[in-house]
Amino acid sequence: MKEIIFVTHNKGKIASAKKYLKDVNLKVYEYEIEEPRSDDIKYISKCKVMESYKLVNKPCISLDCGFWIDELNGFPRAFVNYSLETIGIKGILKLMEGKENRDCKFTECLSYYDGKELHQFMGEHKGSLAKEILGRDTDKKWSDLWYIYIPYGYDKTLAQMTEDERDNRRKYKSIDSMSEFAKWYKNMKNGIKI
């Protein structure tokens, strides 16, 4: 089985990849890829996977995520890291004070590039925003948004859930890009065209 490289420095994304892609010969190269400024996670993921391939010259994956808050016209969208570095989750909660509509969602794009072809897999996880910071720190989290994001169908933030609860929750209105990639890759490896 060919080796696939995941170039990232995000410990939470690494833990997630190891969990979802256990049937893939995945190797992690811890390095921070420069992220282009864009509102389009597909474009960002594509740029990062192409840059990763130049770095290691082997098939690579890249994962980029966005966070959309309905009441704030989608803010912060693909600018999650910038938003967290500037206003933080306290600032996001401040923007939401007095707002009734707390619907939000994570969007994600996993890009796979083998040096010839690019394949992209989209994911989406709907939920709502807590009114305060809740939960505990874990090395499994890939964003501080875990402290304020409540998955659809639940009354706890991701940071309040145990690892077992997170792993075994019913994924209402949820599509996971890593799972989509894993299914595609398994079929491709077995010669099944999708």
C-alpha positions in Angstrom: 0.0 0.0 0.0 1.3 3.4 -0.9 2.3 5.8 1.8 0.2 9.0 2.2 1.7 12.0 4.0 -0.3 14.4 6.1 1.7 17.6 6.5 0.4 19.5 9.5 1.4 20.7 12.9 -2.2 20.5 14.3 -2.2 17.8 17.0 -6.0 17.5 17.0 -6.1 17.0 13.2 -3.3 14.4 13.5 -5.3 12.4 16.2 -8.4 12.6 14.0 -6.6 11.4 10.9 -5.1 8.4 12.8 -8.5 7.5 14.1 -10.4 7.8 10.8 -7.7 6.7 8.4 -6.4 3.6 10.3 -6.7 1.5 7.1 -4.5 3.9 5.2 -0.7 3.8 5.3 -0.6 7.4 6.7 2.6 9.1 7.8 2.6 12.5 9.5 5.2 15.2 8.6 4.8 17.9 11.3 5.3 21.2 9.5 3.3 24.3 9.2 2.2 25.0 5.6 1.6 28.6 4.7 -2.1 29.1 4.3 -3.4 31.4 1.6 -5.9 34.1 2.6 -9.2 33.1 1.1 -12.8 32.6 2.0 -12.8 29.2 0.1 -11.8 26.2 2.1 -11.6 24.1 -1.1 -9.0 26.5 -2.5 -7.1 26.7 0.7 -7.0 22.9 1.0 -5.9 22.5 -2.6 -3.0 25.0 -2.1 -1.9 23.3 1.0 -1.9 19.8 -0.5 0.0 21.0 -3.6 2.6 22.7 -1.3 2.8 19.6 0.8 3.5 17.5 -2.3 6.3 19.8 -3.3 7.8 19.4 0.2 7.7 15.5 0.4 7.2 14.4 -3.2 4.8 11.7 -2.2 0.9 11.4 -2.2 -0.4 13.9 0.4 -3.6 14.9 2.1 -4.5 18.3 3.5 -7.5 19.2 5.7 -8.9 22.7 6.0 -11.9 23.7 8.0 -14.3 26.7 8.2 -16.8 27.7 10.9 -20.0 29.3 9.9 -22.3 31.2 12.4 -25.7 31.8 10.8 -26.6 34.9 12.8 -23.2 36.6 11.9 -23.7 36.0 8.1 -21.3 33.1 8.2 -18.5 34.7 10.1 -15.7 33.6 10.6 -16.0 31.2 7.6 -12.5 30.2 6.5 -10.8 32.8 8.8 -11.1 30.6 11.9 -7.5 30.8 13.0 -7.3 34.6 12.4 -10.6 35.1 14.4 -9.3 32.9 17.3 -6.0 34.8 17.3 -7.6 38.2 17.4 -11.0 38.1 19.2 -10.9 34.5 20.5 -13.9 32.5 21.6 -14.8 35.1 24.2 -15.0 37.7 21.4 -17.2 35.3 19.3 -19.5 34.9 22.3 -19.6 38.6 22.8 -20.8 39.1 19.2 -23.5 36.6 19.9 -24.8 38.2 23.1 -28.6 38.6 22.9 -28.9 36.5 19.7 -31.6 33.9 19.6 -30.4 32.0 16.4 -27.3 30.1 17.6 -27.1 27.7 14.6 -23.6 27.1 13.3 -21.6 24.5 11.4 -18.1 23.3 10.7 -17.3 22.8 7.1 -14.2 20.9 6.0 -12.4 19.9 2.8 -9.9 17.1 2.7 -7.7 17.2 -0.4 -5.7 14.3 -1.7 -3.0 14.8 -4.4 -0.8 12.0 -5.8 1.3 14.2 -8.1 -1.1 13.8 -11.0 -4.7 14.0 -9.8 -6.4 16.1 -7.1 -9.4 14.7 -5.3 -11.4 16.7 -2.7 -13.9 15.5 -0.1 -16.3 17.8 1.7 -17.6 17.5 5.2 -20.2 19.4 7.2 -21.1 19.2 10.9 -24.2 21.2 12.0 -24.7 22.4 15.6 -25.3 25.4 17.8 -23.2 27.8 19.9 -23.1 27.6 23.6 -23.7 30.8 25.6 -20.5 30.3 27.5 -17.1 28.5 27.4 -17.7 24.9 28.6 -15.5 21.8 28.9 -12.0 20.7 29.4 -8.8 20.7 27.4 -7.9 17.6 25.4 -5.1 16.8 23.0 -7.8 15.6 20.6 -9.2 19.0 20.0 -8.2 20.8 16.8 -9.7 24.1 17.6 -10.7 26.2 20.7 -14.2 26.3 19.1 -14.7 22.9 20.8 -15.5 24.9 24.0 -18.5 26.6 22.4 -19.7 24.2 19.6 -22.6 21.9 20.5 -23.1 19.1 17.9 -26.7 18.9 16.5 -28.8 16.6 18.7 -26.8 17.2 21.9 -26.7 19.5 24.8 -22.9 19.4 25.5 -20.0 21.1 23.7 -17.4 18.8 22.1 -15.0 19.8 25.0 -17.6 18.6 27.6 -17.9 15.2 26.0 -15.7 12.3 26.9 -13.6 10.8 24.2 -16.0 7.8 24.1 -19.0 10.2 23.8 -17.4 12.0 20.9 -16.4 8.8 19.1 -19.7 7.1 19.5 -22.2 10.0 19.1 -24.8 9.8 16.4 -23.7 12.1 13.7 -26.9 14.0 13.0 -26.7 16.2 9.9 -23.0 15.3 9.7 -20.7 14.3 6.9 -17.0 13.6 7.8 -14.5 14.4 5.0 -11.9 11.9 6.4 -14.5 9.1 6.3 -15.5 10.0 2.8 -11.8 10.0 1.7 -11.2 6.7 3.5 -14.1 5.0 1.6 -13.0 6.4 -1.7 -9.4 5.4 -1.1 -10.3 1.9 -0.2 -12.5 1.5 -3.3 -9.7 3.1 -5.5 -7.2 0.7 -4.0 -9.4 -2.2 -4.8 -9.9 -1.0 -8.4 -13.5 0.1 -7.9 -14.3 3.4 -9.7 -16.7 5.7 -8.0 
